[in-house]
Amino acid sequence: MRIALLGGTGNIGEGLALRWAPKHDVVIGSRSAEKADEAATSCEERLFEEGTSCELAGEENVQAIADCDVVVLALQYQYAMPTAVAIKDKLNSNAIVVSPVVPMIKDGFLRYEPSKKYGSAALEIQNILSDNEVVSAFHTMPAARLIDLKDKLGLDVLVCGSEKPKQIVMGLVKDIEGLTAFDAGPLEASFMVESITPLLINVSARNRLKNSSIRIIGQSIK
Ligand SMILES: NC(=O)c1ccc[n+]([C@@H]2O[C@H](COP(=O)([O-])OP(=O)(O)OC[C@H]3O[C@@H](n4cnc5c(N)ncnc54)[C@H](OP(=O)(O)O)[C@@H]3O)[C@@H](O)[C@H]2O)c1
């Protein structure tokens, strides 16, 4: 698949680029083509050091989406919305948009704060990108753990969206060794998943932890 990571020069973007590039065509997007290109080269060098040879591309965000099957909005909430508006008319109609976006504010502790109108970042993005399918995923995935290629992960990723695009994104999650994808329901359920992130950060801050994440502990039904 061809995957564009908008804001891919940042934390979660770098982590996903490093983990997906061996299996997919990854394009790192940025506001600056030069910065995107540098990030792509840096990922190639990191992967080469680990014994994997692959090429990544770097483009300005709006150019990065060309011919992409999947577009990840790897951006802070306040930048994800204007970026979604900027790409709206240029997105391939079949492209799936992935949102790891978590709207949070600091108010003594971190608080989940989506827009009152939409109730979650994912639904707000879906409202902007109404011609494309939005799937939400990776909210509880600490970027630092993806970036550390020696980290074997062993973590779970909750995915929300409509059935067909959700299955595709769950496949992309499984393409990252050490991650298990769990179906967390339709996009309307994304608010619950998004709100786990500030909870994890608050728990970490109070309990001398870092890079906290989740695992689903259940007994499978035969
Ligand atoms: N970090 C994590 O561990 C983590 C985990 C799960 C989910 N998330 C979510 O993933 C999203 C991205 O988080 P992140 O930590 O990866 O973000 P980040 O590193 O802070 O920023 C990502 C990119 O955003 C771009 N950016 C900065 N200012 C901008 C502006 N004014 N307009 C447009 N783009 C701008 C920058 O790219 P350029 O300068 O190259 O344009 C930057 O590299 C957030 O919504 C976060 O809640 C993060």
The ligand as a Gaussian input file, in Angstrom:
#p B3LYP/6-31G(d) Opt

LIG

0 1
 N        3.319000      11.203000      20.353000
 C        2.675000      10.105000      20.714000
 O        3.225000       9.241000      21.439000
 C        1.258000       9.875000      20.253000
 C        0.665000       8.645000      20.511000
 C       -0.624000       8.411000      20.063000
 C       -1.328000       9.410000      19.400000
 N       -0.738000      10.616000      19.193000
 C       -1.495000      11.646000      18.482000
 O       -0.897000      11.774000      17.209000
 C       -0.942000      13.135000      16.787000
 C        0.476000      13.588000      16.451000
 O        1.242000      13.561000      17.650000
 P        2.817000      13.770000      17.599000
 O        3.303000      13.706000      18.997000
 O        3.395000      12.875000      16.574000
 O        2.867000      15.286000      17.066000
 P        4.130000      16.256000      16.953000
 O        5.365000      15.439000      16.856000
 O        4.042000      17.287000      18.019000
 O        3.823000      17.007000      15.587000
 C        3.671000      16.326000      14.348000
 C        3.962000      17.288000      13.220000
 O        3.006000      18.333000      13.178000
 C        3.513000      19.329000      12.313000
 N        3.110000      20.658000      12.747000
 C        3.621000      21.382000      13.782000
 N        3.028000      22.594000      13.833000
 C        2.143000      22.617000      12.807000
 C        1.246000      23.604000      12.311000
 N        1.150000      24.823000      12.877000
 N        0.470000      23.282000      11.226000
 C        0.575000      22.070000      10.631000
 N        1.433000      21.112000      11.045000
 C        2.186000      21.387000      12.128000
 C        5.046000      19.184000      12.347000
 O        5.432000      18.781000      11.036000
 P        6.145000      19.797000      10.008000
 O        6.846000      20.862000      10.805000
 O        7.086000      18.892000       9.312000
 O        5.036000      20.294000       9.140000
 C        5.270000      18.055000      13.329000
 O        6.375000      17.259000      12.991000
 C       -1.558000      13.937000      17.934000
 O       -2.901000      14.204000      17.626000
 C       -1.424000      13.023000      19.140000
 O       -2.473000      13.201000      20.059000
 C        0.551000      10.859000      19.591000

